[in-house]
Amino acid sequence: MKYKKLVDVYESLAATTKRLEKTSILSEFFKEVDTETLPKVVLMALGTVFPPWCEEEQGLADKLLMKSIANVVGVSINKVEDQVREQGDIGGAAEELYKNKSQTTFFFKPLEIDFVFNNLRKLTKISGDRSTSRKIAIVLELLSSATATEAKYISRTIIEELRIGVGEGTIRDAISQAFEVEKSVADRAHMLTNDLGLVAKVAKEEGENGLKKLNLSPGKPVKPMLAQLSEGIAISVEEMGEAICETKYDGIRVQIHKKDDEINLFTRRLENISKAIPEMVDYIRESFPNQDFIAEGEIIATKNNNPISFQYMLQRVRRKYNIEKAIEDVPLKLYLFDLLYFKEPMIDNPLEIRRATLESIVKTEKSQINLSKMIKVTVENISDAQTLFNESISKGHEGIMIKNPKEPYIPGIRGKKMLKFKAEPETLDVVVVGGTYGVGKRANFIGSYKVALADENGGLKTLAHVATGLDDETLAELTNLMKKYKIVEKGTKINVEPRIILEIAYSEIVKSPEYEAGYSLRFPVVKRIREDKGLADIDTVERLKSMFKG
Ligand SMILES: Nc1ncnc2c1ncn2[C@@H]1O[C@H](COP(=O)(O)OP(=O)(O)OP(=O)(O)O)[C@@H](O)[C@H]1O
């Protein structure tokens, strides 16, 4: 199938903001595509060529992409940079420049989807000697056969920023519409495999029955089950009748996968972080039986055996060099709390069975490998849960989790079966969309950050400007990130791609016509940068509204 066909679909998707329309456009297209190409176009509609948990990265710097565009259209790199500033992104710039292209290609052959897909995949595989020039050669091969609109989308796929307003939810709905399978069945298959390409292929070939047979398998991360806020320990325990209460640790959630000899650790964004914390991989290997499994836990950073700020954990995960030193400087501890697979899928078992199996297989002799502190509570001994909460806080942890022991593990769901009760007031996770440089001593730093929430159409709505809670180090780090994701800069204002997630505390939610969300925050303060979260994890306007009413 010609790449032009996919590009026409991208254009129609970009032309509407309505989710239902987007779903129909995609669904019609999916019906037309042959089975072999279908998984590819599904990934490409998400702006990528790999499922999210694959470690591969395109690894082509923006500058090199701009250089390639300059080369193909026959202009200087400065001209490309000017156009990027004007258009707001490299893709848009490529399209404009192509329209006025002076050079013509002699052997113009229309691009095929398979060819574009395979070449983009090849980009990630290149390393070592002359890797840059080999990568450029691939990009040039693609760009020199492209039309203006194709060049726009090839560039955007390379930088993984398609700008067609399509997320996983829309793709899932389109698959269910195209192949007439229940949304909930497509949903579950997606949560279990995290591979929408596969879900589409199975839906097309085998329908609902095929999808129902898909299950989790070690090596492929599952979307984690998330928690809702508890309104109070007593109320929650009374509602559940019987509860498992655990210390809530403040670190990074990890999903641990052992498949044959390989152990991999994934974050909640499904990023593989095994290489950054190799000592944990070793401890886990020594503490679990030699069987395939999937377990979940929280890893925290410690000093003298006590928990320290979540930021240290993030630093450990980010670290690419000098890892040996980091292992010494920031020791880690794992607190295990769930078992999703052991010899076979376990998620449909009640929590109490999963927990009991976990306890029976893990050796906790090593101080780094622990089970989360857990007690069973009923209405008769609610005060024990309060005591666990007090104890957890005094030891420097975040609060407690209150879980229903009879419930299965439901991937990707934020339900009432798992609740969290924290000492600190609830915060919001928001994405930065812009900022303003400071004055005087802080003129080189972006001092104020414009942040947004997600709306129901997969778009963003601005909510507030936040300028407090930032020490000099964080300010410098954020400023660098803002420059990295810059779209346009004018005077002291900068607009950025929505990549940086912040956790914000505030004193009150107020109505405000000034911001697109219709609400704003009084005294917003940055608590921390949430590198463990992505755009899909930010809070929604809907949640804000219900918090306002609450
Ligand atoms: N014993 C535990 N059981 C389950 N989750 C735990 C436990 N201790 C710490 N956690 C962490 O708490 C999180 C549950 O809160 P939630 O699902 O709302 O995630 P979140 O949005 O990151 O919330 P928060 O910002 O409050 O951590 C889990 O994702 C996990 O990282």
The ligand as an ORCA input file, in Angstrom:
! r2SCAN-3c Opt
* xyz 0 1
  N       2.321     -1.169     48.849
  C       2.013     -0.609     47.689
  N       1.068     -1.152     46.894
  C       0.722     -0.593     45.711
  N       1.281      0.538     45.243
  C       2.227      1.143     45.987
  C       2.635      0.595     47.233
  N       3.590      1.416     47.736
  C       3.763      2.401     46.867
  N       2.959      2.274     45.795
  C       2.890      3.220     44.679
  O       1.693      3.978     44.770
  C       1.089      4.097     43.510
  C      -0.401      4.112     43.685
  O      -0.888      5.352     43.504
  P      -1.416      5.686     42.041
  O      -1.786      4.450     41.345
  O      -2.430      6.728     42.143
  O      -0.138      6.187     41.296
  P       0.326      7.657     41.167
  O      -0.560      8.380     40.226
  O       1.778      7.606     40.904
  O       0.020      8.193     42.567
  P       0.971      8.889     43.505
  O       1.335     10.135     42.767
  O       0.073      9.069     44.645
  O       2.103      7.937     43.723
  C       1.518      2.876     42.766
  O       1.546      3.098     41.394
  C       2.887      2.580     43.317
  O       3.849      3.260     42.549
*
